[in-house]
């Protein structure tokens, strides 16, 4: 199994790149969001990869983080979601957006992805809602891209690249907030939904603010 590749981009197409790794070229399919964050041709890059095996086809898919790769694996476990559909969802929402949509039961956000119908979107949310908390609570060490990739994203002039470099800090706050709520005895699914809703209200909130808002959302009504 090929889990990670580092090399130089030989060329890029609409949905994939050719990565030169010591003279061997690997064709790697990426989401639109990932392609936007990659450096220019002939520059170094490092990607986590997933090998999808079919009877008549072998395909490598590339990701900026292990969390994105894990969501890809989980999305493909849902009936009706193949590798391309999974990449489309990740390209539209990003791994953090996928987690929030599933935690909140927001299948409309999933449905907004091109090629994903309402029944499939509802199936994604229903089948993965119990798995979302564990992925959302992954530590910042696991959610951050590799150090090499982080440096590349910071210096490459691509749309939204600077905004994406701030995502790991938000993910760290999210993980800490969910851990704190779990320690207070809240079920993982409820904690995940509350933190996701808190982040919808303020995506830049620190851990303390997320916990405060989540606790208010979890408080008994009436």
Secondary structure, DSSP 8 states (H G I E B T S, - for coil): ---EEEEEEEEE-SSEEEEEETTEEEEEE--HHHHHHS--TTSEEEEEEEEEEETTEEEEEEESSHHHHHHHHHHHTSTT--HHHHHHHHHHHHHHHHHHHHHHT-HHHHHTSTT--HHHHHHHHHHHHHHHHHHHT--HHHHS--HHHHHHHHHS--TTHHHHHTHHHHHHHHHHHHHHHHHTT--HHHHHHHHHHHHHH-TT--HHHHHHHHHHHHS---
